[in-house]
Amino acid sequence: MVPSAKAPWPVVLPAITLAIPIGAVELRWPLLSRSGRAAHLLEPAMQIVWSPDLDDEDRVPNEDSQLVEFDEGNLFSLNRFPGWDRFEDGLIATAGGRASWRSSGSGQSATFFVGRSFRSRIEPEFELRS
């Protein structure tokens, strides 16, 4: 390849290092009950996460966090973005719970999970209904 006058080949971008302090408190209270050959689990959970506002976030190109999916696996994560190029900032409160039933005789089970996250400010990468 022939280097152009505007951008010599290869283009070397400066390295960017981010150190992001995060404070979090999480409380889970599993309640177990047995009746006959079945076990019932009710687990309420709450979490509060804080990190400072990241104004420098636009310097890092968004390559890994284009598609954000919420599910029970990442609702209580400190950062719900899938990659390392985006981070949630501000104050975030999350509440949820899991209800499970398991039969020890037949091995059948059922689980129900519900949760909600509240942010101190709107995150433009997330949909408003997320």
C-alpha positions as CSV (number, residue, x, y, z in Angstrom):
1,M,0.0,0.0,0.0
2,V,1.1,3.5,-0.7
3,P,0.8,6.0,2.2
4,S,-1.3,9.0,1.5
5,A,-0.3,12.6,2.2
6,K,-3.2,13.0,4.7
7,A,-2.8,9.9,6.8
8,P,0.6,8.0,6.7
9,W,0.3,4.3,6.9
10,P,0.0,2.8,9.4
11,V,-2.1,5.2,11.5
12,V,-1.1,4.9,15.2
13,L,-3.6,6.1,17.7
14,P,-2.5,7.1,21.2
15,A,-3.1,4.6,24.0
16,I,-5.9,5.6,26.4
17,T,-5.9,4.3,30.0
18,L,-9.0,4.6,32.1
19,A,-9.2,4.0,35.9
20,I,-12.8,4.1,37.0
21,P,-13.6,3.9,40.7
22,I,-16.9,2.0,41.5
23,G,-18.6,1.7,44.8
24,A,-21.4,-0.9,45.3
25,V,-23.5,-2.5,48.0
26,E,-25.6,-5.6,47.3
27,L,-28.1,-7.3,49.6
28,R,-29.6,-10.7,48.9
29,W,-31.9,-12.5,51.3
30,P,-32.7,-16.1,50.2
31,L,-35.7,-17.6,51.9
32,L,-36.1,-21.4,51.6
33,S,-39.1,-23.4,52.5
34,R,-39.8,-27.2,52.1
35,S,-43.2,-28.8,51.8
36,G,-43.4,-32.5,51.2
37,R,-41.0,-33.4,48.4
38,A,-40.7,-29.9,47.0
39,A,-38.5,-26.9,47.9
40,H,-39.5,-23.3,47.4
41,L,-36.9,-20.5,47.2
42,L,-37.8,-16.8,47.3
43,E,-34.8,-14.5,46.9
44,P,-35.3,-10.7,47.0
45,A,-32.2,-8.7,46.0
46,M,-31.2,-5.0,46.0
47,Q,-28.1,-3.2,44.8
48,I,-26.8,0.4,44.7
49,V,-23.8,1.2,42.5
50,W,-22.1,4.5,42.1
51,S,-19.3,5.7,39.8
52,P,-18.3,9.2,38.8
53,D,-19.6,10.8,35.6
54,L,-17.3,9.9,32.7
55,D,-16.9,12.9,30.4
56,D,-13.9,11.4,28.6
57,E,-15.9,8.4,27.3
58,D,-16.1,9.7,23.8
59,R,-12.3,9.4,23.3
60,V,-12.7,5.6,23.3
61,P,-14.3,4.2,20.2
62,N,-17.4,2.1,20.9
63,E,-16.4,-1.2,19.3
64,D,-17.4,-3.9,21.8
65,S,-20.6,-2.5,23.3
66,Q,-22.8,-1.9,20.3
67,L,-25.5,-4.4,21.4
68,V,-26.7,-4.3,25.0
69,E,-29.0,-7.0,26.3
70,F,-30.6,-7.1,29.7
71,D,-31.3,-10.4,31.3
72,E,-31.1,-12.0,34.8
73,G,-27.4,-12.7,34.3
74,N,-26.4,-9.1,34.0
75,L,-29.1,-7.1,35.8
76,F,-27.0,-7.0,39.0
77,S,-23.7,-6.5,37.2
78,L,-21.5,-3.5,38.0
79,N,-21.4,-2.7,34.3
80,R,-24.0,-4.0,31.8
81,F,-22.1,-3.2,28.7
82,P,-20.7,-6.3,27.1
83,G,-17.3,-4.8,26.3
84,W,-14.6,-2.7,27.9
85,D,-15.1,0.4,25.9
86,R,-18.3,1.7,27.6
87,F,-19.1,1.9,31.3
88,E,-22.2,2.9,33.2
89,D,-21.7,6.0,35.4
90,G,-23.7,7.9,38.0
91,L,-26.0,6.4,40.7
92,I,-27.8,3.2,39.8
93,A,-30.3,1.4,42.1
94,T,-31.5,-2.1,41.1
95,A,-34.2,-4.2,42.8
96,G,-35.4,-7.7,41.8
97,G,-36.2,-11.1,43.0
98,R,-36.2,-14.8,42.0
99,A,-38.8,-17.4,42.9
100,S,-37.9,-21.0,42.4
101,W,-39.7,-24.4,42.9
102,R,-38.0,-27.7,42.7
103,S,-39.5,-31.2,43.2
104,S,-37.0,-33.6,44.7
105,G,-39.0,-36.7,43.6
106,S,-39.4,-36.0,39.8
107,G,-36.6,-33.5,39.4
108,Q,-38.9,-30.9,37.8
109,S,-38.2,-27.2,38.5
110,A,-39.5,-23.8,37.6
111,T,-37.9,-20.4,38.1
112,F,-39.3,-16.9,37.8
113,F,-37.2,-13.7,37.9
114,V,-38.2,-10.1,37.8
115,G,-36.1,-6.9,38.3
116,R,-35.8,-3.2,37.6
117,S,-32.9,-0.8,37.4
118,F,-33.2,3.0,38.1
119,R,-30.5,5.4,37.0
120,S,-29.8,9.0,38.2
121,R,-29.5,10.2,34.6
122,I,-30.5,8.9,31.2
123,E,-27.9,6.7,29.5
124,P,-28.0,7.5,25.8
125,E,-26.8,4.0,24.8
126,F,-29.8,2.3,26.5
127,E,-33.3,2.5,25.2
128,L,-35.7,4.5,27.4
129,R,-37.8,1.4,28.2
130,S,-34.8,-0.7,29.3
